[in-house]
Amino acid sequence: MSSSSPTVSGIYAILYAFFGPDGGLDREAMRRQTEACIAAGVHGMAALGLATEVHKLSPEERMSVMHWLVEDTAGRVPVSITVFGNSPAEQIGFCAEAADLGVDWLILQPPRDRTVSEDELLGFFAEVMAATPLPCAIQNAPAFLPNSLSDAGLRVLVDRAPNFTLLKGEGSALEIAGTIEAVGDRLAVLNGRGGLELTDNLRAGCAGMIIAPELADFQVLIHEALQRGDTEVAERDYARILPLITFLMQSVDQFVCYGKRLTARRLGLGEVHDRLPAQLPTAFGLECLERYSAGIEDYAPTNS
C-alpha cells in the first residue's frame, strides 16, 4: 500500500440519516449514533454513503451531517466521508470543505449517469482526487450503484492518482478476494454489505469493514476475536447475528428501513420517520425483524 495512505483498519460505523417529525434531520439522533458506536469500540466513523440515504439529502444537509460527525467524534476516532455529486466540480467543492474540517479520508461515489464509460469514470475520479490532499477511496458497488470500475480499471486509477489508496467494496467475499488479489498491496480494501460474510471478508484480506450502527458492538468484538486468533469465538458470535444480517441485506432499501428501526430500538430513539421515496415497514417485515433480533439484548458478544 502506498505510504501516503492512512492506517485504516477495523470496523467503521456509518450513520443512518434519522429524520424528525418535521421531515428535517434529527440532530440528537445523529449524535446518539456516534456516541453509541464509539462506546462500542469502533475503529472509525463514516457518513453520507448509501446507509445515510445521501441521494435524498440536500447539499446543505450533506454539509450538516459532515460537520456534525466531525464535531461529535471530536478526534476520538478517524472520520471518513462519502462524497456525492454528479460532476467533478460538485465533488471537488465538497472535498475542500472536508479537508478544511479535518476529515481523515474520503470515499468518492461514482456519478449516477448510467451512460458513463469506464474511461470517463476514470477521468472523473482522477480529476477529483487531483484536487484534494486527502487520501481517497472509491465506492465500488456494482450491485448497488449504476457505475463501477473493473479490477483493471482500479489498477489504472492507482497509477493516475497517488492519493487513491483505499477501496470501499460492496461485494461477496469471493469477489472481494479477487479484487484484493488483482490490486495487491496497492489499496487497502474494506467491504460493507452490513457485515455479511464478516469473518470471510477479513480472512480474504480486507483491512476492515464499514457497517451500520445496529450491530456495531457485536462486529467490533468479532473483529477483535479474529485479530487475537480466537476463531471459534468469532464464528460463534457471527453465527448469532448472521440470520439478522441476512434479513436486513436483501436490498439497500430493506437494510435502511429495518436496520434504522433496529438501531432506533437499541438506542432508545423512539419513532422512526421516513423520507420518501422509501421502503416502508410492513407488519410482516416488523414481525420478521422482531423474530431475527429476538433476545439480542439478552446476550452480550463474547469478549474472551
N, C-alpha and C positions, 0 to 999 in steps of 0.2 A: 504494500500500500504506500502511496505517496507520502513523503514526510510532511506535506502540507495538510494532511488530514488530521482532524481532531481525533482523540481517542474516544470512539463511540462503541459502546458495547452494553449488553444487558437489556433490561426491559424498560422501554419508554412507554409512557401512557399518553394517549391523545384524547383531548377533551371532546365531549359531546357539546353541541350547541343547545343549551336549555333556554327556553323562551318563557316569558311571564304571561299572565292572562291578557295583557295589553298587546301581545304579539312581539314585543321587543326582547332583546337578550336579557336574561336574568343574571345580573352581576353576582349576586350572592351564590347562586348555584354554580357558576363558573369557578368562583373562589373555593367553594367547598370541595369540588372535584380535585383541584390541585392539592389542597391540604391533605385530603384523604390518600391520594396517590403517593405523596412524599412521605406521609406517615407509614405507608405500606412498604417503603424502601425502594421505590422505583429509581432507576439509574438516570432518568431524564424525563422531561415533559415535552409534549408536542401539541400542536393545534393547527386547525384550518385545512385538514385533509377531508376525506370522504366522511369520516365519523362526525366531523364538525359541520357537515352539510354546507361546505364552503360555497357551493354554487347558489345557495339560497340567500347568502349574506350580501348586503350592500358593501361597497368599498369602505365606507365609514365603519360598518360593523366588523369587517375583517381587521381593520386597523385597531379597533377597540379590543377585540379578542387578543391580538398580539400584545398590545400594551398591558392588558390585564394579566396575561400569563407571565410576562417578564416581571411585572410588579409583584405578583403572588409568589413566584418561585424565589425571588429576592436572592438570586445567586446560589441557592442551595443545591440545585441540580442543573445540568445543561438544558438549554431550550432549543428545540428545533421547530421551525415554522414552515408550513407548506405554502408555496407561492402560487396563487391562482391568477390567471389572466390569459386572454386570447391574443395578445400582441407582446412582442418583446418590450416595447416601451412601458406597457402597463406593469409587467413583471419587474422591470428594472427599477421603476419608481418605488415599488413595494420593498424590493431588496435593499434599497438605500435606506429606507426607514428602519428596516430590521437591523441593518448594520449599526445605525446610529443608536438604536435601543440597547444593543449588546446581545442580540440573538447569537447563538453559538454556531448554528449551521442551518442550511436551507434545503427544502425539498421542492424542486420545481415540478409542477403539474404540466403535462402537455396541453396545448390549446385543444379546444373541443371541436375544431373544424375537422370533419371526417375526410376531407379531400386532401389533407396534408400528406405529402410523400415522406419517406424516411429521410431523404436528403434535406428536405425543407425542415423537418423536425430537428435534425442535427444542427442546421443553421440557426434555428430558433434558440435551442438550448445553449449553443456556443456563444451566441450574441449576449444572452442574459448573463451567463457565467463570466464572460469577459468584463462585465460592467460592475461586478461585485467582488469585494475582497474576501467574502465569506466562503468557507468550504460548502460545496453543493452536492446534493443528490438529485436524482430524478425519481418521480413515482412511475414505475414501470408496471402497469397494471392492465394487461391486455383483456382480462376478463371483465374489468370494471370501467375502463376509460377507452375512448374511441381511438387513441393513438398511443403507440409504444414503440420502443426500439428493439430490434433483434440483438442477439448476442454480438454479432459482427458490428452492428451499429454502436453498441456500447463501447467496444474497443476503439472505434474511430473517434468517438466523443472523448474518451480518455486522452487520446493523442492530441486533440484540438483544444482541450480545456484543462489546464493544470489543476484547477481547483475542483474538478469533478472527481471526487474521492470516495463517494458513498453512493449506495443504491438502495432505494426503498422498493423492494419487490412485492408483488402480490400474486403468488402462485403456489402450486403444490411444492412439497419438499423435494420431490424428484425434479421438477422444473428449476427450482432454485439451485439445487445441487449442480445441474447442468450449466446454469449461468455462472456459478462460482468457479466451476472448472474452466469455463471459457474465459473469464476475466482474470483468473489467477489472483495474485495479491494486489492487483491494481485498484480494486474497490473493496471497501468494507460493505458487506451486504446485510441488510435487515429485511425480514419478512413481516407480514401483517396478518390479515385474514382472521383477526380476533384471537390469535393464538392457536388456531387449528394446526395440528401436526407440530406443536411446540417443540417437543423433545427431538423429533426427527430433523426439524429445521436447524436446531443447534448442533446436532450430530453432522449435518450436511456441511457445516462450516459457517453458518450465519453468525455475524457478530452480535446479533441480538434480535429483538422483536419490537414492533410498535403496535401496541394493543390498546383497547379502550378501558375505561376505569372499572367496569363491573367486576372483573376478576383479577385485578392487578395484584392484590395481596397473594393470591394463590400462584400466579405466574412468576412473581419475584422469587418466591421460595422454591418453586420447581427449578428455576434457573440456577439458584444458589446450590441446590442439591446436586444438579448435574456438574456444576463447577467444582464441587468438592469430591466428585466421583461417586456420589450416593445415588446410583441409577435406580435402584429398587424403590427408594423413597420418591424420587422424581416421577417415575412411571405410575406409582400408586396414586399420588396426588393428581397427576394429569388425567388418569382414568376416571377420577371422581368428577372432574369438570368437563370431560370430553363430550358427553351427551348434550350438555347445555350449550357448549360452543357450537356443536354441530347444528343444533336447532337454530341458534342465532345466525349462523353464517350461510343460511340458504340463499341469501341475497344481501346486497348492501342495504336495501330498504328495510328488510326484515331485521337485520342487525341493528340499524338505527332505531327502529320502532320499539323493539323489545329489549335490546341492550340498554337503551336510555331509561326504560322503565325499571329494569333491574338495578341500574345504578341509582336511580332516584329512591328506590326502596331501601337499598343498603345504606344510603347516606341520609335518609330521612328528609328528602327534599319535597315530598308532597306530590301533588298532581302534576303530570307532565302535559304540557301544551305543545301541540304540533304546529309547525309552519307548513302550510300546504304549498305545492303538492307533496303529499307524504303518504306512506303506507300507514293506515290507521289500525289500531289494535282491534281484534275481534274477540268475542267471548271465548271461542275455541283457542285462539292464539294465546290469550292470557291464561287459559287453563293449561296449555302446554308449557308456558313459561313457569307457572307455579309448580307443575309436576317435575320439570327438569331442574328447577332450582330449590326444590323442597329440601329442607334440612341444611341448606348451605351455611346458615348461621350457627348450626348446632355442632359443627366440627371446624376445627382450625387446621390450616395446612400444616403438615408435619415439618418441624423445624430442625429435626435431628434424626 
